[in-house]
Amino acid sequence: MDIVVKEELKAYIDPLTADEHEALERSILAEGCRDALVLWNDVLVDGHNRYGICQKHGLPFQTVQNTRFQSMDDVHLWMIEQHLGRRSVSDFQRGVLALRKRDILAERHRADQAQLQRESDGEIADAVPQGDEDSPPWAPAPKVSRADMAREARLSSSQVTMIERIHKQAAPELVEAVKSGVISISAAAAVAALPEDEQRAAAAAGKDELKQAAKRVREAKRKPRKPVQEVLHSADGDLEGDPSREAEIAEALSSLGEGPAELRQRVIALTLENDALRAQLAALRRQVGEVA
């Protein structure tokens, strides 16, 4: 039987390090290939490294068919779930796998809805094209939220958001830097906001330049803080009881350094009272102007 190795499936597998590959090769040479390779028809689904070593040394191996697969999408989803459960997979790679799973399920959901529409329009005979290995039937595809993805990938929702940004916007060199641990996920998400040529230049310059690039992006996005005096003496309109105004005053006071909490609260209360008086005075002036 000729076994087919698909590159699209190998993309789900992080390559072994040289030491890991040597250890696996020594084990197989000493004990043989104990675990069976998993196939779908003639397509290799699980055991790519073992298969390569056995082919290299002409060693025998066993295979087993997974009869539950109905389509290549089923194969992709199975591989994703297998890798999400492994401890050796990095946070970034788990996030990428979760995003791939979401995209597959979203496409299935669209296909489900399209088939239901065709059936309702009386096109049942044409609902399932013949010879299409990725056509229904399959189990109805659920919608996957970001929270669901984060939970399955053992990540936070914010990490999933950052990984999605990297996946969509990052240059290949930046992605490699994340995979190799040169730069953190959060820093890479910041650098991914830069034009691609700047990302490439930062990645080529190394770890320190990547950190500096991330710092520059974050500082550029940071909202400039108003001077304390401007905050305490400015009030537009009727801001009495406005929580955002109270938070703005508290932030301004924090910039002055530590101080007694009671004093801070008193300053906030007096400033809000002053805001209210200013608003009342402005209203009276408008009334006088209308009468005049």
Secondary structure, DSSP 8 states (H G I E B T S, - for coil): ---B--HHHHTTS----HHHHHHHHHHHHHH---S-EEEETTEEEE-HHHHHHHHHHT----EEE-TT--SHHHHHHHHHHHHHT-TTS-HHHHHHHHHHHHHHHHHHHHHHHHHHHHHHTT-GGGSS-TT-TT-S---------HHHHHHHHT--HHHHHHHHHHHHH--HHHHHHHHTTSS-HHHHHHHTTS-HHHHHHHHHH-HHHHHHHHHHHHHHHS-----HHHHHT---S--TT-HHHHHHHHHHHHTT----HHHHHHHHHHHHHHHHHHHHHHHHHHHHHHH-
